[in-house]
Amino acid sequence: MTTTAPRIAIVGIAIESSAYAAHRAGYRDFPVLTGDALLARYGFLADGQPLRRAAEWIPVFMARAIPGGAVLREVYEDFRSRIVDGLRAAVAEAPLDGVYFDIHGAMSVVGLDDAEGDLVTAVRDVVGPDTLMAAPMDLHGNVSETLALALDLPTCYRLAPHEDAWETKERTARDLVEWIRRGDAPVRAWVRVPILLPGEKTSTRVEPARSLYAQLGGVAAQDGITDAAIWIGYAWADEPRCHAAVMVTGDDAEATVREAERIAGELWDARDEFSFVGPPGSLDDAVAAALAHVSDGGARPYLVSDSGDNPGAGGSGDVTWTLSHLLEKPELTSDDAPVSYVASIFDQGAIEELFAARPGDVVDVVAGARVDDRVSGPVRIRGTLVSLHEGDPAAGRIAVIRVGGIRAIVTEHRKAFHATSDFEDIGLRIRDADIVVTKIGYLEPTLYDVAEGWTLALTPGPVDQDLERLGHERIRRPMFPYDEFAERPDLSAALLQGRGYVRGGAPEASA
């Protein structure tokens, strides 16, 4: 048992990457944190907190981006080198007892099939096979065989939307410290489950995901078990590692295997019960429902999710399909039309033109589809410039243009308008809107709380909810819902300890 304070390094690169987004994530997409700024990211590691005192935390490198397309290879390799060099420097001072590996789990890198697997392998090469590694992940991540073998304490969020993200990160840090103090390593039971579903069908706001995930805390509280996790997987990548997975960790091999196989079986048996978290429909359906809500005197606002280009799931962010269609609807563009906020598209060139004008001017600008023009081209926006804004750390400069009832939002860079504050910060009071159309899937908490009605619009784009329309080619088959299963798949757990198998085959190889 370790009696001195363990030395734990903090590293990570986190992004959720759609294989179908034309966007490529570069340096601007990734705020980088090192040193004290990285430690400050974790409130549970603030001065005076028990976990801060429990270990010597060595903040090496963290880069985190909002979801988007695949990461440029040269950017990823630079970040990986910084992590490796920082770890080498830390190891040169004294051995590391642990690594806190803060990742998303669905990062794609141009030319790589398993980006997190590549990164964890590089880390292992520096710290060695015996240093304990823990990883808090998004439940929409993918757990490949490489990742499962490399990590000792992987876990994931238990809520979607991810309101427990920081709770999960703190739990992971606490478990890592505890296991280091024990001077031992946990066993892990891993089950590959051949299911691939979009997040909007697996929200824990509704069944069956609500019950599947709600049980995990109770499983983790059992004797001999440290943690239990379900990764539903990331549906908009096209890689062999894209599938659901269950992992249970602890010191009781039989208990971890039993619970992992039971949970995997329940997930499989519930596969046909997953459905959209919100009322789905076409964009026309959504507009009709919103206008009916307004005409019936419904409270403001009615929310419409432009789900096909949701930046929060990996959308490019400048697909113009929805805005183009809305601008063609006289019931939205007449002077007496309901007030509709439409967020957003980005276009640096259009912003330059708009910032040459003044609020109140009539403007005529072509914008969007500079990165992703596969489902629609740039859109012409002719209207009155309402306002101009500067200084947003994600969006850069922002312009709002009025076209009848529509308030179209154009930004300089990619931004997800996923909170009421995103609108309020540019003078668009959320309760002043009859209709809010934003690039999102399931509604994040503040929008969910204010929505007086909602349609999940099944629009086209890089994160299309119709997965079969996207055309996955490289996932392992058979896979639900793409294929019929004549019988239940093999859901037996592989038992892992350290860097190898205690028993069971390699699920990836046998899939």
NORRACOR-V816377 format. One record per residue. N is the residue number from 1. PSI is psi as a letter, one per 20 degrees, with the letter a starting at -180 (* if undefined). Layout:
# NORRACOR-V816377
n:psi
N:PSI
N:PSI
This chain:
# NORRACOR-V816377
n:psi
1:p
2:p
3:h
4:q
5:p
6:q
7:o
8:p
9:q
10:p
11:r
12:q
13:p
14:p
15:q
16:p
17:o
18:p
19:i
20:j
21:p
22:h
23:q
24:p
25:p
26:a
27:h
28:h
29:i
30:n
31:p
32:p
33:p
34:r
35:b
36:h
37:h
38:g
39:h
40:i
41:h
42:o
43:h
44:i
45:j
46:q
47:p
48:i
49:q
50:g
51:h
52:h
53:i
54:i
55:r
56:o
57:p
58:o
59:o
60:f
61:p
62:p
63:p
64:p
65:q
66:q
67:q
68:b
69:a
70:q
71:p
72:p
73:g
74:h
75:g
76:g
77:h
78:g
79:g
80:g
81:h
82:h
83:g
84:g
85:g
86:h
87:h
88:g
89:h
90:g
91:h
92:h
93:g
94:q
95:q
96:p
97:h
98:r
99:p
100:o
101:n
102:n
103:r
104:g
105:i
106:k
107:p
108:q
109:p
110:p
111:i
112:q
113:h
114:n
115:g
116:h
117:g
118:g
119:g
120:h
121:g
122:h
123:g
124:h
125:h
126:g
127:i
128:r
129:i
130:i
131:p
132:p
133:p
134:q
135:o
136:p
137:r
138:q
139:i
140:j
141:r
142:p
143:n
144:r
145:g
146:g
147:g
148:h
149:h
150:h
151:p
152:h
153:m
154:q
155:r
156:r
157:q
158:j
159:q
160:o
161:r
162:m
163:i
164:k
165:g
166:h
167:g
168:g
169:h
170:g
171:g
172:g
173:g
174:g
175:h
176:g
177:g
178:g
179:h
180:g
181:h
182:i
183:k
184:r
185:q
186:q
187:q
188:p
189:p
190:p
191:p
192:p
193:o
194:m
195:p
196:o
197:q
198:q
199:h
200:i
201:i
202:k
203:q
204:j
205:h
206:r
207:q
208:i
209:h
210:g
211:h
212:g
213:h
214:h
215:i
216:h
217:h
218:h
219:g
220:h
221:i
222:q
223:p
224:i
225:p
226:g
227:q
228:p
229:q
230:o
231:o
232:i
233:r
234:o
235:i
236:j
237:r
238:m
239:q
240:h
241:i
242:o
243:r
244:q
245:q
246:p
247:p
248:p
249:q
250:a
251:i
252:o
253:g
254:h
255:g
256:g
257:g
258:g
259:h
260:g
261:h
262:g
263:g
264:g
265:g
266:h
267:g
268:g
269:h
270:j
271:h
272:i
273:i
274:p
275:r
276:q
277:h
278:r
279:o
280:r
281:r
282:r
283:g
284:g
285:g
286:g
287:g
288:g
289:g
290:g
291:h
292:h
293:g
294:g
295:h
296:j
297:k
298:q
299:q
300:q
301:r
302:p
303:p
304:p
305:o
306:m
307:h
308:h
309:k
310:o
311:h
312:i
313:i
314:j
315:q
316:h
317:i
318:j
319:p
320:j
321:g
322:g
323:g
324:g
325:h
326:h
327:i
328:i
329:o
330:h
331:i
332:h
333:i
334:r
335:h
336:j
337:q
338:q
339:p
340:p
341:p
342:o
343:p
344:r
345:q
346:q
347:o
348:h
349:g
350:h
351:h
352:g
353:g
354:h
355:i
356:i
357:r
358:q
359:p
360:i
361:q
362:p
363:q
364:o
365:q
366:p
367:r
368:r
369:k
370:h
371:g
372:n
373:k
374:h
375:i
376:q
377:a
378:q
379:q
380:p
381:o
382:o
383:b
384:p
385:o
386:g
387:q
388:q
389:q
390:q
391:j
392:p
393:h
394:g
395:h
396:c
397:q
398:q
399:q
400:p
401:p
402:p
403:n
404:c
405:i
406:p
407:n
408:p
409:p
410:p
411:r
412:h
413:r
414:p
415:q
416:p
417:n
418:j
419:q
420:h
421:h
422:h
423:g
424:h
425:i
426:k
427:j
428:n
429:p
430:h
431:i
432:i
433:p
434:h
435:p
436:o
437:p
438:q
439:n
440:r
441:d
442:q
443:p
444:r
445:g
446:h
447:h
448:h
449:h
450:i
451:p
452:i
453:r
454:p
455:p
456:n
457:p
458:m
459:q
460:q
461:a
462:i
463:l
464:p
465:h
466:n
467:h
468:h
469:h
470:h
471:m
472:p
473:i
474:j
475:q
476:p
477:q
478:q
479:p
480:p
481:j
482:h
483:q
484:q
485:o
486:h
487:r
488:p
489:r
490:o
491:k
492:q
493:q
494:p
495:p
496:q
497:p
498:c
499:j
500:a
501:p
502:g
503:r
504:q
505:a
506:o
507:h
508:g
509:h
510:i
511:*
